Each structure stands twice: as C-alpha cells, then as structure tokens.
Amino acid sequence: MRRVTREEYPLDTLQRAVNGVTFFKDLIHTDTTQFELLMSVTQFVTADPDEVIIHKGDNANILYFLLRGQLAVMADDEHQETIGEINPGEMFGVMAMLLNYERSASIKVVGKNALLAGIDYQHFSDLEDFNLFSLGTKISFFRMLANNLRWTLERNRMELPDHPLVARLRKTPLITAEKNTVEELHALHQQTHILAELLTEWNSSVSEQPDSEWLTL
C-alpha cells in the first residue's frame, strides 16, 4: 500500500469516496469541523491488483475502510484460498485493533486497484481525551464498532443457530447509560470489547470444524 497524492485523489474526490461510510457521512451532516479533523488524520492509501495489503501476524492498530475495489480474506499468505470478502463501505481489523491482537488473516486486492481509508486507534483509545475528537465523535466511533460487531455476530447466529456461544450473545448487556454522555462512551467501549472477544471465540471454534466456513470480520 502507498499513500495517495492530492494529484491522484483531490480532497473533494476523497470526501465523495468516504460518503459511503456511515461514520464519515454522519460527521459531514452533524459536525463539519470534526469531519475535517477526521479527514486530516485519516490515512488514505491505494493498493495494486493482487497485492497482499494485510499479512497474518501484522500489528493491528489501524482500522481500515474499503472505499473502492474488492478485497479477499485468506487464512495466511501461503494458503491463498478465499475464506471471505470485503466490499466497498465495509471495515476490517476491528477485533484485532480493540483487543490488541495480531492480524488473524491475510487480505489481498482482487481485480482493480483498491482505495482505503485507515484510522489510527490512538485517536480514540483514550476515553478521557477530547482535545482532538469530541465526546460525540468518540461515541459515534464506538457505536459504529459495536453495531458492526453485533451485526456480524447476528449474521453468524442465523447461519449457526445452535452454536454454543449463541446463549452468551443473547446475554450481552444493553447500553442503559444516558445518551451522549461520558457514561455512554464508557459503556460502548466496554460493549465493543465484550463483543470482540465473543466473535474471536466464535471464529476460532468455527475454523476448527472440518469443511466449515470461517466467519470473520
């Protein structure tokens, strides 16, 4: 991957590209200043066809959004059979980022060049620091992660309704804190970790079963 240049992708082009990602799109409409700050720290990168952009075992402090192109998820660099796919507008790297794990799979570009947006978790990990991003923006960030994790788990549950982890998924605590408060931010942060750990266990259990599809994020 390499950073894009303004000649390749002018700012207005990048702004249109991120409009397909709910987190960015919501900020455009609710807080233009925060949106401009987010754009300034976002790492916009491009990757060539068949390029492996993530290697299993890599460090995982960056959350990526696919803006254009198609990506294939593989078990590792040596076993390049596709076990999943990533489409424009989708994110990847959530679990590894939240749990400080190494990347659990390799990812490569399929077809044409890919355009991605990367957000460094350091801008959101300190729940008490609002010097750059506001309380509202951080709540939106963790709400996005929680919704994404829960959606993936619910999809897995529909495919494997008798999986032993379904009971734990149903017991995941709901957010009861008052909206748009520091308490809600902390509750969302806790919930994302619970869901990420649950999905990690789910993926591990499914990947050990013969002839099963590895359900990943």
For each residue, the residues with C-beta under 8 A, 3 or more apart:
1: 45 46 47 51 53 116
2: 45 46 47
3: 43 44 45
4: 8 9 14 44 45 46 115
5: 8 9
6: 9 10 11
7: 10
8: 4 5 46
9: 4 5 6 13 14 17 44 115
10: 6 7 13 14
11: 6 14 15 39
12: 15 16
13: 9 10 16 17
14: 4 9 10 11 17 18 39 44 117
15: 11 12 18 19 28 39
16: 12 13 19
17: 9 13 14 20 67 68 115 117
18: 14 15 21 24 25 39 42 65 67 117
19: 15 16 24 25 28
20: 17 25 67 88 89
21: 18 24 25 65 67 89 91 117
22: 25 26 144
23: 26 27 140 141 144
24: 18 19 21 27 28 35 38 117
25: 18 19 20 21 22 28 29
26: 22 23 29 30 140
27: 23 24 30 31 32 34 35 38 137 140
28: 15 19 24 25 32 35
29: 25 26
30: 26 27 34 136
31: 27 34 35 134 136 137
32: 27 28 35 36
33: 36 37
34: 27 30 31 37 38 133 134 136 137
35: 24 27 28 31 32 38 39
36: 32 33 39 40
37: 33 34 40 41 132 133
38: 24 27 34 35 41 42 119 133 137
39: 11 14 15 18 35 36 42
40: 36 37
41: 37 38 119 120 123 132
42: 18 38 39 117 118 119
43: 3 62 117 118 119 120
44: 3 4 9 14 115 116 117 118
45: 1 2 3 4 115 116 118
46: 1 2 4 8 113 114 115 116
47: 1 2 51 53 69 109 113 114 116
48: 51 109 113
49: 109 110 111 112 113
50: 108 109 110
51: 1 47 48 108 109
52: 55 77 106 107 108
53: 1 47 71 107 108 109 114 116
54: 58 64 92 93 103 105 106 107
55: 52 58 76 77 103 106
56: 75 76 77 102 103 104 105 106
57: 102 103
58: 54 55 102 103
59: 102 103
60: 93 96 97 100 101 102 103
61: 97 120 121 122
62: 43 93 97 118 119 120 121
63: 91 92 93 94 97 118 119 121
64: 54 91 92 93 116 117 118
65: 18 21 89 90 91 116 117 118 119
66: 69 70 71 86 87 88 89 90 91 92 114 115 116
67: 17 18 20 21 88 89 115 116 117
68: 17 88 113 114 115
69: 47 66 88 109 110 111 112 113 114 115
70: 66 85 86 87 88 109 110 111 112 114
71: 53 66 85 86 92 107 108 109 110 114
72: 82 84 85 86 107 108 109 110
73: 82 83 84 85 86 92 105 106 107 216
74: 77 79 80 81 82 83 105 106 107 108
75: 56 79 81 83 105 106 214
76: 55 56 79 105 106
77: 52 55 56 74 80 106
78:
79: 74 75 76
80: 74 77 106 108
81: 74 75
82: 72 73 74 85
83: 73 74 75 105 213 214 216
84: 72 73 105 214 215 216
85: 70 71 72 73 82 110
86: 66 70 71 72 73 90 92 107
87: 66 70 90
88: 20 66 67 68 69 70
89: 20 21 65 66 67
90: 65 66 86 87
91: 21 63 64 65 66 94 148
92: 54 63 64 66 71 73 86 107 217
93: 54 60 62 63 64 96 97 103
94: 63 91 97 98 145 148 149 192 196 217
95: 98 99 101 104 149 196 199 200 217
96: 60 93 99 100 101 102 103 104
97: 60 61 62 63 93 94 100 121
98: 94 95 121 145 192 193 196
99: 95 96 193 196 197 200
100: 60 96 97
101: 60 95 96 104 200
102: 56 57 58 59 60 96
103: 54 55 56 57 58 59 60 93 96 106
104: 56 95 96 101 200 203 216
105: 54 56 73 74 75 76 83 84 214 216
106: 52 54 55 56 73 74 75 76 77 80 103
107: 52 53 54 71 72 73 74 86 92
108: 50 51 52 53 71 72 74 80
109: 47 48 49 50 51 53 69 70 71 72 113 114
110: 49 50 69 70 71 72 85
111: 49 69 70
112: 49 69 70
113: 46 47 48 49 68 69 109
114: 46 47 53 66 68 69 70 71 109
115: 4 9 17 44 45 46 66 67 68 69
116: 1 44 45 46 47 53 64 65 66 67
117: 14 17 18 21 24 42 43 44 64 65 67
118: 42 43 44 45 62 63 64 65
119: 38 41 42 43 62 63 65 123 124
120: 41 43 61 62 123
121: 61 62 63 97 98 124 125
122: 61 125 126
123: 41 119 120 132 133
124: 119 121 133 138 141 142
125: 121 122
126: 122 129
127: 138 182 185 186 189
128:
129: 126 132
130: 133 134 135 138
131:
132: 37 41 123 129
133: 34 37 38 123 124 130 137 138 141
134: 31 34 130 137 138
135: 130 138 139 180 181 182 185
136: 30 31 34 139 140 180
137: 27 31 34 38 133 134 140 141
138: 124 127 130 133 134 135 141 142 185
139: 135 136 142 143 180 184 185 188
140: 23 26 27 136 137 143 144
141: 23 124 133 137 138 144 145
142: 124 138 139 145 146 185 188 189 192
143: 139 140 146 147 188
144: 22 23 140 141 147 148
145: 94 98 141 142 148 149 188 192
146: 142 143 149 150 188 191 192 195
147: 143 144 150 151
148: 91 94 144 145 151 152 217
149: 94 95 145 146 152 153 192 195 196 199 217
150: 146 147 153 154 172 195
151: 147 148 154 155
152: 148 149 155 156 199 215 217
153: 149 150 156 157 169 195 198 199 202
154: 150 151 157 158 169
155: 151 152 158 159 215
156: 152 153 159 160 163 199 202 206 215
157: 153 154 160 161 163 166 169
158: 154 155 161
159: 155 156 215
160: 156 157 163 166 206
161: 157 158 166
162: 166
163: 156 157 160 166 202 205 206
164: 167 205
165: 168 169 198 201 202 205
166: 157 160 161 162 163 169 170
167: 164 170 171
168: 165 171 172 198
169: 153 154 157 165 166 172 198
170: 166 167
171: 167 168
172: 150 168 169 191 194 195 198
173: 176 191 194
174:
175: 184 187 188 191
176: 173 187
177: 181 183 184 186 187
178: 181 183 184
179: 184
180: 135 136 139 184
181: 135 177 178 184 185
182: 127 135 185 186
183: 177 178 186 187
184: 139 175 177 178 179 180 181 187 188
185: 127 135 138 139 142 181 182 188 189
186: 127 177 182 183 189 190
187: 175 176 177 183 184 190 191
188: 139 142 143 145 146 175 184 185 191 192
189: 127 142 185 186 192 193
190: 186 187 193 194
191: 146 172 173 175 187 188 194 195
192: 94 98 142 145 146 149 188 189 195 196
193: 98 99 189 190 196 197
194: 172 173 190 191 197 198
195: 146 149 150 153 172 191 192 198 199
196: 94 95 98 99 149 192 193 199 200
197: 99 193 194 200 201
198: 153 165 168 169 172 194 195 201 202
199: 95 149 152 153 156 195 196 202 203 217
200: 95 99 101 104 196 197 203 204
201: 165 197 198 204 205
202: 153 156 163 165 198 199 205 206 215
203: 104 199 200 206 207 214 215 216 217
204: 200 201 207 208
205: 163 164 165 201 202 208 209
206: 156 160 163 202 203 209 212 213 214 215
207: 203 204 212 214
208: 204 205
209: 205 206 212
210:
211:
212: 206 207 209
213: 83 206
214: 75 83 84 105 203 206 207
215: 84 152 155 156 159 202 203 206
216: 73 83 84 104 105 203
217: 92 94 95 148 149 152 199 203
